[in-house]
Amino acid sequence: MNRRADEIRKRIAERKRKQLNTTKRLPQEPLHTSLMSEEEKYGSMDYSAVEYTPSAKEYHPLFRKDRFLFKILASACLVLIVGIMFKNASPTFEQARVVVQQTMDKEFQFAAVSSWYEDKFGKPLTLLPNKESSKTEQSVSGEYATPASGKVTETFAQSKQGVTVQTGLDSVVEAMSEGIVRYVGKRDDTGNTVIIQHADGTETWYGQLKKINVSMYDFVNKGKEVGIVENSKKGDAGTFYFAIKKGDKFVDPSQVIQFE
């Protein structure tokens, strides 16, 4: 009986020894494995689906709120300073008032800028062809187009600014050269008037018009219809006013074009 019990104890001890040896041969998991994050165990995460929310400190690449507000504040201060200068009749601000007035009186050279743009970048893209301008360009020859044929009834020597031309009834007045319309309105001396600014800095004035067919800042080609002449009270003829201004002075239109 004791022998039987000893054998059983030996078998149990042998079995425990084998289990212990098997456990020692198994690879031990590193200690840091239990501390690894899910990203380290299973690979890096895909951040393409993660929504990004910009912080309040980041700026728009094309717009800075602080700079925009600064420009508004600076503009308001500039307007206020100019207003004070013109409101205060002190001689101290006389020179500054002259500079501001000369700057504001100087006209922006729209036609010159337009000509420069075309030289550098070409003509702007047009979605539809201008059939009217193509017809007028074919019908006009020479360096300048005659606004309207007729008889000069008031010369440049008499008016010191332009000429008055007598034409037929309801005659069409055309642009002498291409340019940009700078003024459309009614003047005391020339009635309904259109002023076109050209690339070389000159201006052509078309006055005494019964009807105006252009608008402000329109680009007009040479020979483009500007308006219709004003008919005389008798109703037997038409008349219109024409002038050429270069810089601050008017020049005699008869030296540039022939009306008759």
VENCOR-V274627 format. One line per field, one symbol per residue. ss: DSSP state (H for helix, E for strand, L for the rest). phi: phi as a letter, one per 20 degrees, with the letter a starting at -180 (. if undefined). A space follows every 10 residues. Layout:
ss->???
phi->???
This chain:
ss->LHHHHHHHHH HHHHHHHHHH HHHHHLLLLL HHHLLLLHHH HHLLLLHHHL LLLLLLLLLE LLELHHHHHH HHHHHHHHHH HHHHHHHLLL HHHHHHHHHH HHHHHLLLLH HHHHHHHHHH HLLLLLLLLL HHHHHHHHHL LLLLLLLLLL EEEELHHHHL LEEEEEELLL LEEELLLLEE EEEEEEELLL EEEEEEELLL LEEEEEELEE EELLLLLLEE LLLLEEEEEE ELLLLLLEEE EEEEEELLEE ELHHHLLLLL
phi->.fffffffff ffffffffff fffffffefg ffffefefff fdofeeefee fddfffefdf fdbdffffff ffffffffff fffffefeef ffefffffff ffffffefef fffffffffe dnfffdfcfe ffffffffed cnfcefgafr dfeceffeem cbcddecffl feddffbfrd febcrddfec mfccddedfe nfcddccldf bddccgmfed efnffeadfe ffffmdadbb dcbcdcmece dfffedcdee
